[in-house]
Structures are given as C-alpha cells and as structure tokens.
C-alpha cells in the first residue's frame, strides 16, 4: 500500500510540474533581463568606498 501511494504521489507531483507552465514569451523575458541589467549597472561615481 505504501509503495502504491508513493508512486501515486510522484505521478501527481510530476503532473503538477508540467501543468504549471509559465505564460510568458521570449520577448517579455528579454525585456525583464534588460531592465534588471539597467538597475544593476553602476556607471556613475555615486558609490561610496568602504573605509575599512
């Protein structure tokens, strides 16, 4: 009984992983990455050096 329940649990989990596909396309992902790169860039001299 435990073996059957384990197999059923794995099957349900696998089905859940495939049924939860992201509804985004490549263009949305590229726009997100571009906006994150803009936020992470530090081209200005406004950063304070560490005095340690």
GUZA-823454 format. One record per residue (C-alpha): residue in three letters; residue number from 0; x, y, z. Coordinates in Angstrom, 3 decimals. Layout:
! residues N
ALA  NUM  X  Y  Z
...
//
This chain:
! residues 52
UNK  0  0.000  0.000  0.000
UNK  1  2.822  2.431  0.843
UNK  2  4.561  1.680  -2.450
UNK  3  1.378  2.385  -4.416
UNK  4  0.808  5.618  -2.518
UNK  5  4.394  6.707  -3.156
UNK  6  4.093  6.041  -6.886
UNK  7  0.793  7.939  -6.989
UNK  8  2.325  10.885  -5.132
UNK  9  5.247  11.052  -7.572
UNK  10  2.860  10.868  -10.534
UNK  11  0.726  13.723  -9.160
UNK  12  3.799  15.841  -8.432
UNK  13  5.162  15.248  -11.953
UNK  14  1.808  16.160  -13.483
UNK  15  1.743  19.350  -11.412
UNK  16  5.195  20.352  -12.610
UNK  17  4.188  20.055  -16.262
UNK  18  0.790  21.687  -15.881
UNK  19  2.226  24.874  -14.325
UNK  20  3.939  26.244  -17.411
UNK  21  4.846  29.908  -17.431
UNK  22  2.682  32.042  -19.672
UNK  23  5.465  34.346  -20.822
UNK  24  7.185  34.606  -24.139
UNK  25  10.791  35.266  -25.076
UNK  26  10.249  38.988  -25.664
UNK  27  8.894  39.508  -22.124
UNK  28  11.861  37.640  -20.655
UNK  29  14.353  39.690  -22.679
UNK  30  12.680  42.937  -21.566
UNK  31  12.861  41.823  -17.933
UNK  32  16.549  40.962  -18.207
UNK  33  17.287  44.297  -19.893
UNK  34  15.532  46.212  -17.125
UNK  35  17.418  44.244  -14.444
UNK  36  20.742  44.958  -16.136
UNK  37  19.902  48.671  -16.182
UNK  38  19.231  48.603  -12.440
UNK  39  22.428  46.715  -11.624
UNK  40  24.775  48.904  -13.639
UNK  41  26.919  51.319  -11.649
UNK  42  28.347  53.708  -14.216
UNK  43  28.135  56.773  -12.012
UNK  44  30.578  57.872  -9.339
UNK  45  27.931  57.978  -6.640
UNK  46  29.089  54.847  -4.827
UNK  47  30.847  55.359  -1.517
UNK  48  34.132  53.484  -0.986
UNK  49  34.458  51.312  2.083
UNK  50  36.750  52.825  4.733
UNK  51  37.900  49.586  6.294
//
